[in-house]
Amino acid sequence: MQVRGLIFDLGHTLIDLPVDPQGLRPQMLAAALEALRRHGLTIDPAAFTGALERWLERRSGQGSEEWIEHPLTGTFALALAELGFAGLPEAMIREAVRAFLAPQEACWRTFPDTHETLEALQARGYRLALLTNSGDADHSWRLIERFGLRRYFDPIVISAAVGLRKPHPRLFLDISRRWDLPPAAIAVVGDLPEADLRGARLAGMRAIWAVMAHGPRPLPDGLQPDAVIHALRELLHVLGSTRP
């Protein structure tokens, strides 16, 4: 069946992070701690780092196993409660999360061919959706708006806003139903095998592996994409000259 719709991932598929995120971690933690200190909280930096890292690892593992998204605000609240700061105002925690993400957020860039490829796909008549795993919906929306991506996609689905994570097939099938297209007429474009490729397979959709950020690497047994692209513009060749 001919492809008529495309579901895109965001990070490392449409935008790239050309720095080591772990190298930014000390700056991110310091920024979050400073945001909390501005509200009068006196928190030991080592204790804060230890508690937050433990909860981030625990919640990330749970989310990956259960395909449930645990927002960063909840993770921060749990870490702070462990340190004796339970029941903090949500606005204060959101401010700390935004400060935590800011150093990394500033480093994201679009790939050179992102806009030209999306414009070409729109001109050909493809339906385009954006489906991203994210621990903070506001963070994702800031990136989407900053890079002028909103105009290409309908719908835009962010895991932190809906409570589920890729590869949960419901996320993909909800888009299929919204478009009134069969899953076989939809291709998923993303960089993460377990989230994007497996999600596509579970939903009965085609899978296109975007390897611009990380390069090709070994895949889990039985998980093979329908196509591999090394640049977004290669999508136009993969899809061929026919229009949906």
C-alpha positions as CSV (number, residue, x, y, z in Angstrom):
1,M,0.0,0.0,0.0
2,Q,1.2,3.5,-0.9
3,V,2.4,5.7,2.0
4,R,0.1,8.6,2.5
5,G,1.1,9.8,6.0
6,L,4.3,10.2,7.9
7,I,4.8,10.2,11.7
8,F,8.0,12.0,12.8
9,D,10.0,11.9,15.9
10,L,11.5,15.2,17.1
11,G,14.9,14.9,18.8
12,H,17.7,13.5,16.6
13,T,15.3,13.2,13.7
14,L,14.2,16.8,12.9
15,I,16.5,18.5,15.3
16,D,20.0,17.6,16.6
17,L,21.9,18.0,19.8
18,P,25.5,18.4,18.7
19,V,27.0,18.2,22.2
20,D,27.3,15.4,24.7
21,P,24.2,15.7,27.0
22,Q,26.1,14.2,29.9
23,G,28.7,16.9,29.6
24,L,25.9,19.4,30.3
25,R,24.6,17.6,33.4
26,P,26.6,19.6,36.0
27,Q,25.3,22.8,34.5
28,M,21.8,21.6,34.4
29,L,21.8,20.4,38.0
30,A,23.4,23.7,39.1
31,A,20.7,25.7,37.3
32,A,17.9,23.8,38.9
33,L,19.4,24.2,42.3
34,E,19.8,27.9,41.8
35,A,16.2,28.2,40.8
36,L,15.1,26.5,44.0
37,R,17.5,28.6,46.1
38,R,15.8,31.8,44.7
39,H,12.7,30.6,46.5
40,G,14.6,30.4,49.8
41,L,15.3,26.7,49.8
42,T,18.6,25.7,51.3
43,I,19.6,22.4,49.7
44,D,22.9,20.5,49.9
45,P,24.1,20.2,46.2
46,A,25.4,16.7,46.6
47,A,22.2,15.5,48.3
48,F,20.1,17.2,45.6
49,T,22.2,15.6,42.8
50,G,22.0,12.2,44.3
51,A,18.3,12.2,45.0
52,L,17.4,13.6,41.6
53,E,19.6,11.2,39.6
54,R,18.2,8.3,41.5
55,W,14.7,9.3,40.8
56,L,15.4,10.1,37.2
57,E,16.9,6.6,36.7
58,R,14.1,4.9,38.5
59,R,11.3,6.7,36.7
60,S,13.0,6.4,33.3
61,G,13.3,2.6,33.8
62,Q,9.7,2.3,34.8
63,G,8.6,4.4,31.8
64,S,10.6,2.3,29.4
65,E,9.2,-1.0,30.8
66,E,5.6,0.1,31.1
67,W,5.5,2.6,28.2
68,I,4.2,5.2,30.6
69,E,5.5,8.8,30.7
70,H,6.5,10.1,34.1
71,P,6.8,13.9,33.7
72,L,9.9,15.6,35.1
73,T,7.8,17.8,37.4
74,G,6.7,14.6,39.3
75,T,10.2,13.3,39.4
76,F,11.5,16.6,40.8
77,A,8.8,16.5,43.4
78,L,9.7,13.0,44.6
79,A,13.4,13.9,44.8
80,L,12.7,17.1,46.8
81,A,10.3,15.2,49.1
82,E,13.0,12.7,49.8
83,L,15.1,15.7,51.0
84,G,12.4,17.0,53.3
85,F,10.7,19.5,50.9
86,A,7.4,17.9,50.3
87,G,4.3,19.8,49.1
88,L,6.2,22.5,47.2
89,P,4.0,24.7,44.9
90,E,3.8,23.3,41.4
91,A,4.9,26.6,39.9
92,M,8.2,26.4,41.9
93,I,8.9,22.9,40.7
94,R,8.1,23.9,37.1
95,E,10.5,26.8,37.3
96,A,13.2,24.3,38.5
97,V,12.5,21.9,35.7
98,R,12.7,24.7,33.1
99,A,16.0,25.9,34.6
100,F,17.3,22.3,34.5
101,L,16.4,21.9,30.8
102,A,17.6,25.3,29.7
103,P,21.3,24.5,29.2
104,Q,20.5,21.5,26.9
105,E,17.6,23.3,25.3
106,A,19.9,26.1,24.1
107,C,22.1,23.6,22.2
108,W,19.5,22.0,20.0
109,R,19.7,22.8,16.2
110,T,17.6,21.8,13.2
111,F,19.3,19.6,10.6
112,P,20.2,21.6,7.5
113,D,17.5,19.9,5.4
114,T,14.7,19.8,7.9
115,H,12.5,22.6,6.6
116,E,13.1,21.9,2.9
117,T,12.2,18.3,3.4
118,L,9.0,19.0,5.3
119,E,8.0,21.6,2.8
120,A,8.5,19.2,0.0
121,L,6.5,16.5,1.7
122,Q,3.7,19.0,2.4
123,A,3.7,20.1,-1.3
124,R,3.4,16.5,-2.4
125,G,0.3,16.1,-0.2
126,Y,1.5,13.8,2.6
127,R,-0.2,14.0,6.0
128,L,2.5,14.8,8.7
129,A,2.4,14.2,12.4
130,L,4.9,14.7,15.2
131,L,5.1,12.2,18.0
132,T,7.8,12.6,20.6
133,N,8.8,11.1,23.9
134,S,9.5,13.9,26.3
135,G,9.5,14.3,30.1
136,D,8.3,17.9,29.8
137,A,5.7,19.0,27.3
138,D,6.5,22.7,27.8
139,H,10.1,22.0,26.8
140,S,9.0,20.2,23.6
141,W,6.7,23.0,22.7
142,R,9.4,25.6,23.2
143,L,11.6,23.7,20.8
144,I,8.8,23.2,18.3
145,E,8.0,27.0,18.3
146,R,11.6,28.1,18.3
147,F,12.3,26.1,15.1
148,G,9.1,27.0,13.4
149,L,7.9,23.4,13.2
150,R,4.3,23.7,14.3
151,R,3.0,24.6,10.9
152,Y,3.9,21.3,9.3
153,F,2.2,18.9,11.7
154,D,-1.3,17.9,12.6
155,P,-1.4,16.4,15.2
156,I,1.5,17.0,17.5
157,V,1.6,14.5,20.3
158,I,4.0,14.8,23.3
159,S,4.2,11.9,25.7
160,A,4.3,14.0,28.8
161,A,0.9,15.5,27.8
162,V,-0.8,12.2,27.2
163,G,0.8,9.9,29.7
164,L,2.0,7.2,27.3
165,R,5.5,6.7,25.8
166,K,6.5,5.2,22.5
167,P,6.5,2.4,21.5
168,H,2.9,2.1,22.9
169,P,0.9,1.3,19.8
170,R,-2.1,3.4,20.9
171,L,-0.1,6.6,20.2
172,F,0.5,5.6,16.6
173,L,-3.0,4.1,16.1
174,D,-4.7,7.2,17.5
175,I,-3.0,9.2,14.7
176,S,-4.1,6.6,12.1
177,R,-7.7,7.0,13.2
178,R,-7.5,10.8,13.3
179,W,-6.3,10.7,9.7
180,D,-8.8,8.0,8.7
181,L,-5.9,6.2,7.1
182,P,-5.0,2.5,7.5
183,P,-1.8,1.8,9.4
184,A,-0.3,0.2,6.3
185,A,-0.5,3.6,4.6
186,I,1.6,5.3,7.3
187,A,5.4,5.4,7.8
188,V,7.2,6.3,11.1
189,V,10.4,8.2,10.8
190,G,12.7,8.2,13.9
191,D,16.1,7.5,15.3
192,L,15.4,5.1,18.2
193,P,14.9,1.5,17.4
194,E,13.0,0.6,20.6
195,A,10.7,3.6,20.5
196,D,10.2,4.4,16.8
197,L,10.9,1.2,14.9
198,R,9.2,-1.0,17.4
199,G,6.3,1.3,17.8
200,A,5.8,1.3,14.0
201,R,5.8,-2.5,13.9
202,L,3.4,-2.9,16.8
203,A,1.0,-0.5,15.1
204,G,1.3,-2.2,11.7
205,M,3.1,0.7,10.1
206,R,6.2,1.0,8.1
207,A,9.5,2.0,9.8
208,I,12.1,4.4,8.4
209,W,15.3,4.6,10.5
210,A,16.9,8.0,10.7
211,V,20.6,7.6,11.5
212,M,21.8,11.2,11.1
213,A,22.7,11.7,14.7
214,H,24.0,8.4,15.9
215,G,24.9,6.5,12.7
216,P,23.7,2.9,12.0
217,R,24.3,0.5,14.8
218,P,23.2,-3.1,15.7
219,L,19.5,-3.6,16.0
220,P,17.6,-5.9,18.4
221,D,16.9,-9.2,16.9
222,G,13.9,-9.2,14.5
223,L,13.6,-5.4,14.4
224,Q,14.5,-4.3,10.9
225,P,13.4,-1.0,9.2
226,D,11.9,-0.7,5.8
227,A,14.4,1.9,4.9
228,V,17.4,3.7,6.4
229,I,18.1,7.4,5.8
230,H,21.3,9.3,6.5
231,A,19.7,12.7,5.8
232,L,16.1,13.9,5.9
233,R,16.1,14.7,2.2
234,E,16.6,11.1,1.4
235,L,13.0,10.6,2.4
236,L,11.9,12.0,-0.9
237,H,13.9,9.3,-2.7
238,V,12.6,6.6,-0.4
239,L,9.0,7.6,-1.0
240,G,9.5,7.9,-4.8
241,S,8.1,10.4,-7.2
242,T,4.4,9.4,-6.8
243,R,2.1,11.5,-4.7
244,P,-0.2,10.1,-2.0
